[in-house]
Amino acid sequence: MVSSRGQSLPAQQAAVHASKASASTPSRRRGAVLKRAILDAALQQLSVVGWNALTMEGVAAQAQTGKAAVYRRWPSKEDLVADALCAGFPELSELPDNGSVREDLIELCIAMRDVMYSPPGIALRSVIHECDDESAARFNALILDGLVRPSRRQIGELVQRGIRRGEVRPGAAGELVGDVIPAIMMYRAKMYDSDWQPAEVVRMIDELMVPLLAMEPGGA
């Protein structure tokens, strides 16, 4: 059978099929674009299958690339996941300044909560629960670098600013003060499955940090 344009129907059907196949086939990616696709695929696979079932082949399939492209960049699953978590881990926002140490700490804690419950944050905690001790030590370092140390630094800056404003007692600038909030947030997230909604953040600041820093409840 021949169409009005002189092309046989089977030829037309073949052309349509080829066009659809071409549209569904990803373009060839290289460099940073391919690397980003693989890292995103690793996080996606972690959220679906977990650490123990994660494979380099599964990540390659998710990224729609060959496993050789994955192994060329990362010799092991640990290396791949570490890079994926580092690349996807959100940074804490700039130091808040609401005119009150209490309000600043509340805003900072909500930002910390957003990091903890971001897709990379959730993936990182699940990895630590599943992997062996050697790998866990490596991924714990990611938590320290990505969340604990930045938050401790910002808490310390808020306390120092509060001292200068007269809101905080001078003796509250010790190193351990910066550990309190990250420690309690991670402890309650793990032991009580807390997702740190804003009301719980406010309660922590008012019941724990306000007395610790000798501020008046409600701010300066």
Secondary structure, DSSP 8 states (H G I E B T S, - for coil): -B-TTS-BHHHHHHHHHHHHHHHHS-----HHHHHHHHHHHHHHHHHHHHHHH--HHHHHHHHTS-HHHHHHH-SSHHHHHHHHHHHH-----S---SS-HHHHHHHHHHHHHHHHTSHHHHHHHHHHHHS-HHHHHHHHHHHIIIIIHHHHHHHHHHHHHHHHHTSS-GGG--TTHHHHHHHHHHHHHHHS-----HHHHHHHIIIIIHHHHT--TT--
